Amino acid sequence: MSLPDALRARLSLPVIGAPMFLVSTPPLVRAQCRAGIIGAFPSLNARTPDILDAWLAELGQTLGGRDAPFAVNLIVHRTNPRLEVDLALCVRHRVPIVITSLGAQPHVYQQVAAYGGLVFHDVTTPSYARKALDKGAPGLVAVAAGAGGHAGTLSPFALIQEIRAMFGGPLALSGAIATGGSILAAQAIGADLAYVGSAFIASEEAEASADYKVMVAASHAEDILYTSRFTGVPGNYLRPSIVAAGIDPATLSASDEVRLDMTSLGHDKKAWRDIWGCGQGIGAVDAVLPAADLVCRWRSEYASAKAALT
C-alpha cells in the first residue's frame, strides 16, 4: 500500500469519512477521528471564513496524536469565491489532509505540501485522474458508481484498475461502501482507503435532520435515483425525499440537461435543503447510531472478512 507510514499507524481502519454537504461538521469529524478513521468536512459547511477559522482551531485543540487526522474538502472550481481564503486558513492551521473537488489546481497541492500536508483529489474517470496527475495531484479519490452525491458511473473494478495502471500513490475508493467487508474489498482491488459517507448520515453526530437519518436507515439501494436535475451535475439522491418534495421521480433522468427550478413548479422546497443525497450502500444501515459504534462494527466485520480469506 502507498499511504505514508505515519498516517497508516494512526488509523484503526483504512477509512476516510467522506465530507458531506451540510451533514459533516466538527462534532461528526471529531467522533470519526476519535474512533480511528479520518473525519472530513467541506469548508463551505462553515458559512463564513471566520466560522471555518474557529472550526479548524477547535479541531486542532481537541484532537491529539492518538486520534486519526482530519481533512477539509475544498471546492477548487472557479465559481467558488472562497477558495483562496479557505485555502489560506487550511495552510495557517496546517490541516493534515485536504480533499479537492471540481478541478485540479497545482497551487493548492504545492501550498499544502509545503507544510507537510497530504492532498487527495476526487475523480470519476481515468481521464480526469490523468489530468489531475499531470497537474501534480499527490493523491486521488476514485468516485465510482453508487457513491452518494456527485457520483461517477464506472464500476469500481474498472476505475481502480485503470487508475492503478498510471498511479502508485495514495488512492481512496468511494462508492456504496458501508460494511467492514466492503472496506477490505476496496483494499483488495487496489485502493489504500475506503471513502465512506452515506452510512454516517444516520449517525447521531451528523448535522442532518431526524427525518433524513430515519430515511437513510429505512432505505435500500433501489431507493436511490441518479439524476443531474438538481445541481446540473449527475448525482445519487434518496427517491423518498424527491417524492416528499412533491416531484414525480419518473419525470427525472440522469441525462436531463436542464437543471430543475423547483420554484417554477410551485414548490416551496429547495433542492439543496430538501433533496437528500445518498449512496447505494445504505442497505447495510438499519439504525441511527453513534459514529463510534458504526466504526466499531466495521472493525469487527473487517477482521472477520480478513480471517475468512486466510
Rosetta blueprint (number, residue, H / E / L):
1 M L
2 S L
3 L L
4 P L
5 D H
6 A H
7 L H
8 R H
9 A L
10 R L
11 L L
12 S L
13 L L
14 P L
15 V E
16 I E
17 G E
18 A L
19 P L
20 M L
21 F L
22 L L
23 V L
24 S L
25 T L
26 P H
27 P H
28 L H
29 V H
30 R H
31 A H
32 Q H
33 C H
34 R H
35 A L
36 G L
37 I L
38 I E
39 G E
40 A E
41 F E
42 P E
43 S H
44 L H
45 N H
46 A L
47 R L
48 T L
49 P H
50 D H
51 I H
52 L H
53 D H
54 A H
55 W H
56 L H
57 A H
58 E H
59 L H
60 G H
61 Q H
62 T H
63 L L
64 G L
65 G L
66 R L
67 D L
68 A L
69 P L
70 F E
71 A E
72 V E
73 N E
74 L E
75 I E
76 V L
77 H L
78 R L
79 T L
80 N L
81 P L
82 R L
83 L H
84 E H
85 V H
86 D H
87 L H
88 A H
89 L H
90 C H
91 V H
92 R H
93 H L
94 R L
95 V L
96 P L
97 I E
98 V E
99 I E
100 T E
101 S E
102 L L
103 G L
104 A L
105 Q L
106 P H
107 H H
108 V H
109 Y H
110 Q H
111 Q H
112 V H
113 A H
114 A H
115 Y L
116 G L
117 G L
118 L E
119 V E
120 F E
121 H E
122 D E
123 V E
124 T L
125 T L
126 P H
127 S H
128 Y H
129 A H
130 R H
131 K H
132 A H
133 L H
134 D H
135 K L
136 G L
137 A L
138 P L
139 G L
140 L E
141 V E
142 A E
143 V E
144 A L
145 A L
146 G L
147 A L
148 G L
149 G E
150 H L
151 A L
152 G L
153 T L
154 L L
155 S L
156 P H
157 F H
158 A H
159 L H
160 I H
161 Q H
162 E H
163 I H
164 R H
165 A L
166 M L
167 F L
168 G L
169 G L
170 P L
171 L E
172 A E
173 L E
174 S E
175 G L
176 A L
177 I L
178 A L
179 T L
180 G H
181 G H
182 S H
183 I H
184 L H
185 A H
186 A H
187 Q H
188 A H
189 I L
190 G L
191 A L
192 D L
193 L E
194 A E
195 Y E
196 V E
197 G L
198 S H
199 A H
200 F H
201 I H
202 A H
203 S E
204 E L
205 E L
206 A L
207 E L
208 A L
209 S L
210 A H
211 D H
212 Y H
213 K H
214 V H
215 M H
216 V H
217 A H
218 A H
219 S L
220 H L
221 A H
222 E H
223 D H
224 I E
225 L E
226 Y E
227 T E
228 S L
229 R L
230 F L
231 T L
232 G L
233 V L
234 P L
235 G E
236 N E
237 Y E
238 L E
239 R H
240 P H
241 S H
242 I H
243 V H
244 A H
245 A L
246 G L
247 I L
248 D L
249 P H
250 A H
251 T H
252 L L
253 S L
254 A L
255 S L
256 D L
257 E L
258 V L
259 R L
260 L L
261 D L
262 M H
263 T H
264 S H
265 L H
266 G L
267 H L
268 D L
269 K L
270 K L
271 A H
272 W H
273 R H
274 D H
275 I L
276 W L
277 G E
278 C L
279 G L
280 Q H
281 G H
282 I H
283 G H
284 A H
285 V L
286 D L
287 A L
288 V L
289 L E
290 P L
291 A H
292 A H
293 D H
294 L H
295 V H
296 C H
297 R H
298 W H
299 R H
300 S H
301 E H
302 Y H
303 A H
304 S H
305 A H
306 K H
307 A H
308 A H
309 L L
310 T L
